[in-house]
């Protein structure tokens, strides 16, 4: 299991994850596509908020199940509690300071968050 460090742009929020990142999810919902978020799911025990809890705010829309957490100082979206699995975290892979997004072994998987209900029914 690899250990990664993540942060927002201004450095107010720091987190760590333990994960093997081989698959990254690209969601086309209105929030993720406008922000350019790339997701990787992490179990709660593998996610550790190191600092900046007092700099985090939460944005919710629609069903208000998903919780999009961002830094109130710089506005960077660092992680989510996703609608599809609210018990998990999805970290914004672009916020991982020591992860290479250009690694050729990565697979990028599309998630149709724009048509969430239809997409999820097709998975079941």
Secondary structure, 3 states (H helix, E strand, C coil): CEEEEEECCCCCCEEEEEECCCEEEEECCHHHHHHCCEEEEECHHHEEEEECHHHEEEECCCCCCCEEEEECCCCCEEEEECCCCCCCEEEEHHHECCCCCCCCCCEEEEECHHHHHHHHHHHC
